[in-house]
Amino acid sequence: MVSRLAGALVRAILMVLVIAIPSIMLPGVSADTTQIVALVAIFAAALTFFEYASIYPGLVEFRDAPPFNRIRYVSLLATITLLSVLILARYEATTLTRFVQVLGGAVAESIDLPYSPVRLLVLMLPADASAAHIATVRTAAGISYLISLITLGYFVIILRTLGWPNAQGGFNVWVNLPTFDPTAGGDVVDRLRRDARFNIVLGFLLPFLIPAVIKAISSAFTPVTLESPHTMIWTVTAWAFLPASLFMRGIAMGRIASMIEAKRRHSHVSDYIPA
């Protein structure tokens, strides 16, 4: 019980850290922004603490199937930190900020192809946006998209080499998939594979859909300029992190479906083996 509470507390502190990084690193943060960040950080910390301190499942999926959520957290932390360093280059021209700026610019230029997600995100900006701002958004998109691809690649490697989640022992569907109801009707394997395909398709489409939706909203309401550093950091992070998370969830659910199917085959064969 003590170790569970200690682990929940550490995870809550880590959630506060990742939310507060832009406010900590960037200068000139207003009092209103500080209050909003503090409120969001407290809410995220409380949700994380009660989720991991409780024995029963809540909302967080794959809670007891590491390193799924750890990989996602490191990806989110790396994205927010590097984007904050990129914005910091406006105020402090250090070796680190310059390196991130040059590296991100090179990555963005290599993947900024016609109809690519990075190109669509840049086209989302208003027509009167400055060249410097467009370059910053393009660089941020390149950095975040590269991190999401590395995250997916690393998760697939973990899946293949370590046999996730078998390496962790038994897999409890009730705890690790609290939003999935095995008794809702239909075959569990078919439903898991259907959900897996849906998540993968949605994860593929989101980088294209998000800029289109924001552009449509901008046409009807106030244009989204991403001039605010915090708005740009969190928008670009969500644009890259959410699709990667959906991809990971789809791959994981497909893996679980294969495990259940293999277990069924093994049980079926065992029934016909004479004692």
GIBELMO-V745171 format. One record per helix or strand of 2 or more residues. SS is the DSSP state (a for helix, b for strand). FROM is the first residue (numbers start at 1). TO is the last residue. If there is no record, write none. Layout:
SS_FROM_TO ; SS_FROM_TO
This chain:
a_2_25 ; a_31_53 ; a_68_88 ; a_95_111 ; a_117_123 ; a_131_161 ; a_166_168 ; a_173_176 ; a_188_220 ; a_229_271
